Amino acid sequence: MRNFLRTKRVSMCTAFLVTAAFGISQAQQQVETKKLAQTGMKFLQVSTNARQTALGDAFTAADANSASMFYNPAGMARLSSFMDIAFGQTTWIADITHRAGSFAINIADIGTFGLSAQFVDYGIIEATVRVDNTVSPLGYIEVDPVKPYGLALALGYARSLSDKFSVGGSVKYVKQDLGESFVGYSAANAAKKIPDSSQTNAQNVMAYDFGVLYRTGFKSLTFGMTIRNFSKEVTYQKESFQLPLTFKIGLSMNMMDLLDVEPGTQDLLLSVDAEHPRDYPEQLRVGVEYVFSNAIAFRVGYVGPTDERSVSYGVGVQQAWFGTQLGVDYSYTPFGIFDHVQTLSVRFGM
């Protein structure tokens, strides 16, 4: 009978987490004026940490390490170690590579300070320019290849205002360089591959992230909220756009708190996010992480509705070593016609 009541409590709490997040998402969708595909610098939405990616990026209400700067900066407030460093790489679709690193330091009662860097390599794009047949019988000439990239550098801060409430924020410099565009090739300059004129297509902007975490007092049930990529509009030549502003509300809980399980031997994190982005419909994100003996983790995540991706998988290992904590995580996400996306990350705390 006792085991039955425990199971019932777990089921009821799970249903509450999922239903609450889904209800928030549906409520937002009812009042939304649709504005789809109207943002740029989309690399800011690509996850570069394998743990969070495996959980479907449902991480708004979960405590974490320095990588929280990419999800909810308030998550750094309860950093368990004095210092934390994390690195990650994502092999994205279309041979695009994302790399990121983060650093956080916990200074006693002052708070936690963090630094992060994100870089995206779009690869090399061969470039040609159309010219008259008198200049080239092919009707075009080859010019220097284009090497577009994106970059984001952030400074963050988080602090626990009480044993239940934490806040955090970050300010970041974001740049995207799409390479040069060439205008006009006269007969004299074409032979030398020197354009009559050129224009650099690079823009930068300051952006801001804010987040809060609130421990409800019921076991480990935590509520989180974050808004990311708040900035002014960016203009390339005549066209302007905004960064991928995203608002998230989330709930998380270690479901083992409802059972008589010794802390640290087994953990089962359930995290649910309702996401309200600027440029596509609302999404529901759900992540589950099972950790055995605080050493081995198995993860699965879901996001929907989407066109190509839905479920993510991942594993992780961590080990204490001479007073430090070393962890390695891996995630795998099937991506429909784009094959799959893989993320590998390493973290180090002391």
N, C-alpha and C positions, 0 to 999 in steps of 0.2 A: 504493500500500500504506500509506503514511504517513497519507494522508487517511482511509483506511478505519479505521485504528487510532484516530485522533482521534474520528471519528464514533462508534466503538464505546465509547470512554471516556465520551463525552457521554451516550450512551444508557444505559449502565450506571449512571452517577451519577444521572441523572434517575429511573431505575427505583428506585434506592435511596432517594432522597428521598421519592417518592410511597409506596412500600411501607412504609417506616418509620413515616410519619405515619398511614397507614391502619391499620397493625397496632396502634399505640398506641390509636387510636380504638376499634377493635374490642375490645381487651382491657378498656378502661374500660366498654364497653357490657355486657360479660358479667357484671360485678360490680355494676352500678348497680341500686339500688332506685329505681324510677321515681317522680318527684315532679314532675308537669308543671303548668305554669301556676300556680305558687305564689309568684311574686315580683311586686314593684311597682317603681315608678320606672324603668320599662323604657326611658326615654329615654337612660339611661346606656349602652345597648348600640347606639345608633344612631351610625354613623360619620359624621363631619362633615368629613373630609378627602378630597378627590377622588382623590388618588393611592392611598391605602389602600383606598378603596371600590372603585375599579376593579380592584384586585387581590383582590377578594373578602374583604377584611380579613385576608388571610393575611400578617401582618406581625410576628409575634412574634419572629422571628429576624433581622429586618432592621434595619440602622442607619438612622436618619432624623434629622429636625430636632426642633424643639420639639413638633411634633404627636405624637411618640412617647409623650407623657404620656397620650394617649387609647388606647394600644395596649400598649406595653411601656416603662415609664419608663427602663429600662436602655439603651434606644436613644439617649438623649441623651448618654450618656457619651462617645461618639466624634463629637461635634458638630464638624464641620470648620471652622466659622466662629466668630468670637468671640461673635456675637449672632445670634439667629434669631427671627423673628416670623412667625406664620402665622394666617390667618383662613379660615374656611370656612362655607358655608351649604348645607344640604340641604333640598330641597323633598320632603318625605316624603309618605306616603300620607294620604288623608283631609284634604288641605289643611293639614297640620301642618308647621310650619317649624322647623328646628333650626339654630342658629347657634353658632359656637364660635371661640375665639381662644386662642393659646398664645404664650408668650415664654420663651426660654431664653438663658442667658448662661454662657459657658465661662470659668471663672476658673482658668487655668493648672493647677497641681498640686492645687488644692483640690477641683475637680470642677465639675459643671454643675448650675446651679439653674434651675428652671422654674416658671412660673405658667401656669395655664389656666383658662378660663371656658367654660361650656356653658349655653346657654339654649334652651328649647323653648317655642314659642308654639302652644297647641292651638286657637287661634282663639276666636271668640265663640259662646257657646251661649245661645240664647234660653231664658228660664225662665218658667214659670207655676206657680201654686199653686192647688190645688183648694179651692173655697169653696162654701158653701151657695148655692142658687139665690136665696135672699132677699138675698144680698150681691151676686151677679152672675147675670143670667139665663143666662149662658154656662156657669156652673158652675166657672169659674176666673177668675183675674185674672193679668195679666202683672206680673212683677217685674223688677228690674234683671238684665240678662244676666250670665251667669257667664263669667269670663275666666281659665280655669285655665292654669298655667304650671309649668315645672320649671327648676331652677337648680342648677348644680354649680360650685364654685370650688375649685381645687386648688393646692397647693404641692408641688413635686417636687424630687428631688435624685438625681443619678446620678454614678458614678465608675468609672473603669477601675482595677481593682486590679492588673492586670498587662497585658501586651500581648495576652493572650487572654481574660481574664475581666473582665466588667463587671457592676455591680449598680445597681439604681435602685429608688426607691419614691416614693410620693406620699400625702399626706393631703388629703382633700377634704371640704368642707361641701356637703351635698346637701339641697335643699329642693324640695318639691312642694306647690303650693297649688291645691286643687280648687274654690276659691270658697266662698261661704257657702250654708248650707242654712237654710231658713226653716220654722219650726214654728208653726202656728196663726195664723189671721187672724180676729179678732173683727169683728163688723159695724162697730164704731166705727173700728177701725184699717184695715180693708180699703179704705175710701174714700180714705184717705191713703197707701195702699200701705206701711203700716208693720206689720211682723210682730209678733206677740205675743212671739216670741223667735227668735233666730237662733244659728247655730253656725258658726264658721270651721273649714274643713276643710283645714288646713295642717300639715305635719309636716316636721321636719328631722332629719338624722342625720349623724354623721361616718363616713366610709368610707375604706378604705385599699387601695392598689395596690402590688404588689411584682413585681419582674422581674429576670431574669438573662440575660446573653448570654455564650456561650462559643465562641470561635474554635478550631476543632479542630486547626488547623495544616495541614490539607490544603487547599491553595489558599485560597479564600474561604469554605469551608464553615463555617457558623455554626449553633450550636444555641441555642435560646431557650426560656424558660419564664416564664410570668406568671400571677399570680392577681389578679383585679380585683374591686372592689366588696365587699370584706370589711367587714362591719358587724354591729351588733346588729339585732334585729327592730324594725320600725316598726309602730305601732298607730294606725289610724283608728277612733275610737270603740271598737267591740268587736272588730273584725277586725284581726289582725296579719299581717304578711308580712315577708319578707326582701328585700334588694336582689338584683339579678341577678348573683349570684356566678358567676364564670367562671374556669375553669382551662384554660390553653392550653400546648401544647408545639409547637414549630415548628423547621423546618430551612430554611435558605436558602443560595443559592450563585449567584455570577456564573458562568454556564456557559461564558462566553468565556475563563475562566481555563484551560480545557482545550485551547484552541487558541492558535496563535501570532498573537494579535491584539494590537495595540498598545493599552495601557490608555487609556481615554477616548475612543477612536475608535468602539468599539461595545461595548455591555454587554447581557447577557441575564440578568436576574435571575429565578431560579425560587425561589419561596417556598411552603412547604407547612405548614399548621397542622392539628393535631388539637385540637378544642375540646370540653371537657367542661363544659357549663353546668348550672346548678342546676335549671332548669325546663323543659327540652326535651331530646330525645335528642342524642347526640353528633353532631358534624358534622365533615366534612373540608373544608378550604379550600385552594385552590390558586390562586396568582397568578403571572403571567408578565409581565415588563416588558422591552421592547426599547428601548434608548436609543442614538440615533445622534449621534455627535460631541458628546456631553454637552450636547445642545441640544434634541432632539425625542424624545419618548417615546410609545410605543404600549403599551397595557396591556389585559390580559384576565384575568378572575378567575372562579372557580367555587366554589360552596358547595353542599353536599348532605349528607344528604337534606333537602329543604325542600318546602313546599307550593306556594309561589307564585314565589319567585325562585330562580335558579340561576346564571346567567351575568351578569357585569358587563363593561363596556367603558369605556375611557378614553384620553385623550390629554393630553399636557403639553408645555409649552415652558419653557425657562429660558435666561437670558442674563446674562452678566457685564456690568456697567455701572458704570464709575468705581469699581472696587474693591468693588462689591457684587454680590450674586447675586439676581436676581428671577425668580420662577417662577410660572406659572399652570397649573392643572390642572382637568380636567373629567372627570366620570364619568357614565355612563348605565346604569341597571339596570332592565330589564323586570321588572314585578312582578305578572304574571298579571292577575287581575280588578281589581287596583288601578292599572292602567295602568303607570306607570313612576316611577322615582325619579331625580332629578338632583342632582348635587353640584358646586359650583364653589368652588375654594379658591385663595388667593394666599399666597405665602411670600416672605420678604425676609431675606437674610442678609448679614452684613458682618464 
